Amino acid sequence: MTVATEAPRILLDNVSVSYETPRGRLPVVDRVSLAVDKAEFVVLVGPSGSGKSTILRAIAGLNAVESGSITVDGKTVDGPPEHIGFMFQKDTLLPWQTVRENIEVGLALAGVSPSQWKQRIADLLALLRLSEFRDAYPAQLSGGMRHRVSLGRMLAYQPAVMLMDEPFGALDFQTKAVMGRELLRIWEAERRSILFVTHDIEEAVALADRVLVFSPRPARIVAEHQIDLPRPRNLRALRGSPDFSAYTRAIWEALGDTD
């Protein structure tokens, strides 16, 4: 008897993407196939400009594929799919709105009835540890807190898939470690599927179930590492672990092979 397996939440099958430039066609992604399961945390690493962000944008329906196919929950992506959240490196908070009001944007986009907003906002503020800052404006917040608000707005939208393009890349190490720990805490509570782009190898190993290593442009997957470290994880604590060091070294070596 064959046991049916659950289909991946995200599936890329032999996807290629290119851009037209004044000098002609520029291949950016070259026949990439990958899958992300439900509640799985997958991290993409690779050289700058290798096409990792292009892959996220293609999954979000913001870039058309040249060949191959992308499906989310079994549906072919031919425009922005429902229930996909996208978080960029630079927060996109509305400066004239408070923390609460910025998070409410996600509820409005999700079509949540205003009668349900009060409790949902209260729950998210508590989850993000922002309750006492609900009426603060973005200019009054630290960088880490602004990123938490951006994350709250995405969670308010209740996406099944969270696409995160170097969301903590501009933060200092200490704030990045705190944000990584917060993201893992929220992910463990919410169990969304996450596809996360970073240049920080230690961050990748601390967060991921799997790390996919990409070549220079045009992007191809050159290595895959299953990260078998116990959860919950703390980057600062992990740095002294021999297993953690072995994973980071292996990924660095795979990146070296892409030169």
Steps between C-alpha positions, in 0.01 A plus 500: 500500500638840399462779753412834343738780583391857549579732210758774563369843589737658244631317195736634234549269203792579268444877529703747293471879512675763292482878459521710188777760522640755253772244427253217444359211700651450848443150648438529875360162607597180318275193524447508876286233664418509869220421743395643835269289715228626731648648818855463361767769540729511195786750459666603173863616503730598217708782353350849463304539180466126445122503455376401847273804531375441145388153608300646790343760272406229248329295774311815604385548142700822460739361235390284208693177437658440161457123522399238754222539752431616856211374710381603845266255669462323166394812308715638219634847576393740222461806722527578872362193685269536796647471848862568413680757714816678383745670739780711355837602644379858548183532701211657312311642796272799447668778703175685569337195658553349844622147571140385538388673180790358298409148611134568419604542134560123490155431643338724239689328217390161634137611504463439873179645640569820703304341786787249537784751481522593866572149627725407207708816545526439873617143436760609244633782717542253786664242271744764372554653845382838376190554714640803682600661168163461326456879466860582409599618151777333294739791557478432876608135464836324477594314183422164657160618619414636155579158354273340759219733389563400136485137606176569689341654194593192298365265770178703515450411136515134616715374213551129453838586345745762627759621247778691678768679297790581734258651753769544767793576270537864609499422873802467728595152623332529840171630357512244219545218755204629701283529187599150390399364840170692483430369149565141608276544804219633281557236231482223761168646621350577157662218291505684169712395203798737472741560213773733628790664313819600683872553442573414864598132519472484880152650482404242235612204713339640816161541330461231238366150465686497168754732336522519120825640357483689171763561235584844359253630241326331332382331821529125528485288815849363562453350849228416751552455874244355740559675834456242775539721808257485793235769539442750650820665377698801616771634267728619777478163678543303177826670405691277744350178361726272292201394288412863431860570397500195272185618320630855452835368373329266251285783364801730469679226308201459268500876439871483427426242232279757324787745437 
